[in-house]
Amino acid sequence: MFPTLETTRFRLREIGPADTRAIFLGLSHPDVIRYYGVSYDSLEATRVQMDWYRSLVRERTGIWWGICNRDDPQHLLGACGYHDWDHGHRRAELGYWLMPEHWRGGVMRECLEAAIGHGFDAMRLHRIEAVVDTDNAASSGLLRRLGFVHEGVRRECEYKDGRYLSLDCFGLLDRPGERR
């Protein structure tokens, strides 16, 4: 059974076929995809992402949640979750995106706190990793506020829109003093 997470203001729920249009709107929005590694130019192409979300759970390589207001669980504000889950080493990579009209309201911090708790408690992760475009100061700041430690930079490791991008690498361990 898919785990639904609740916070004070938000519900993190399973992403399903009815969410395809909302996922497309997010992953085709210029402000969202500026720093995000995936984008789609059509509703049909977005089905690749929808298949990926389902495959994570089916293959036990991750889990992603749709983010909704608790009082409107059908309307997606964004998504967050884990991929590249390595059960043997007890680590996974955290990813997230949010529609711009919800930026700067504490939405992602509240939702990531729930996802991190689930990662350490239910998934039994020892380490959560995240990578962020070096130009995305807001996302790097969010990770730092959540207790992530900046561990280095992958210099010019991705090619997007005609240029190479560098990624800041962050890690959070399930140990006293680091986990918040």
SEDODREN-999651 format. One record per residue (C-alpha): x, y, z; residue in one letter. Coordinates in steps of 0.05 Angstrom, whole numbers, plus 5000, padded with zeros to 4 digits. Example, Ala and Ser with C-alpha at 12.3 -4.5 7.8 and 13.67 -1.06 7.14 Angstrom:
REM residues 2
524649105156A527349795143S
REM end
This chain:
REM residues 180
500050005000M502650694981F504351115042P500751785045T504252305088L500652875124E503553525150T500054105183T498054405116R499553885063F498353185040R503652795003L499952264963R500951774907E501652074837I496751744789G494451794717P489552354734A495652784752D498852754683T496553454663R498953754729A505753414722I506153674650F504454384673L509954344725G515354014683L514154474624S513955124665H520055544648P521355754720D520855034746V525254724692I530555264695R534054864750Y530654184742Y533753624702G527453384668V522553754623S517053574574Y514253934514D507653554508S502553194549L504052554513E511552614528A509852694601T507451984603R514851784607V515152134674Q508751814697M511551124679D517851304718W513951474781Y510250804778R516650414763S520150704825L515050374871V514249734830R521749624827E523049884898R528150394873T524551004902G518051344917I515252024896W509252394924W504652914895G504253524940I497153784954C493654225004N490253795056R483554095038D484454004963D487953334953P486553294878Q490353934860H497953834854L502554394877L508854004861G512353354877A517953074919C520952404933G526651914927Y530151554870H536551144862D534850784927W540550324945D537849834997H544649525012G547950195029H541450495057R541751135016R537351484965A537252134927E531952654944L528753074889G523253594888Y519754134848W514154624862L509855084820M512555804825P506156094854E507655684917H514955874925W517256234987R511456005030G514855445067G511254915026V517354515006M520754555073R514554275108E513753725056C521153535055L521153485131E515752955124A519352605067A525852605105I522452315166G519451765123H526151635090G529751535156F524051195194D520150775144A525350665089M530950585141R535651035102L542251215134H543951745082R539752215039I543252554981E541053154938A544253504879V542554224860V544554674803D550055134831T545955734808D539855524849N541355884914A534155804941A534455054936S541455014966S539155455023G533055005035L537454395040L542154735088R536254945132R534054225133L540854015160G544153775095F551653865091V554754135027H559753595006E562553864941G561254044869V560653614808R563754094759R560354154690E557253464696C550753604658E549353924590Y542954324584K540754884537D547454934503G551854974564R554954534618Y552154574688L555454434754S551754114812L552454234887D552353574925C549053524993F548252965043G544252845107L545852275154L541251945204D545552105264R544652545325P546353275313G545353225238E538253005229R533253545247R
REM end
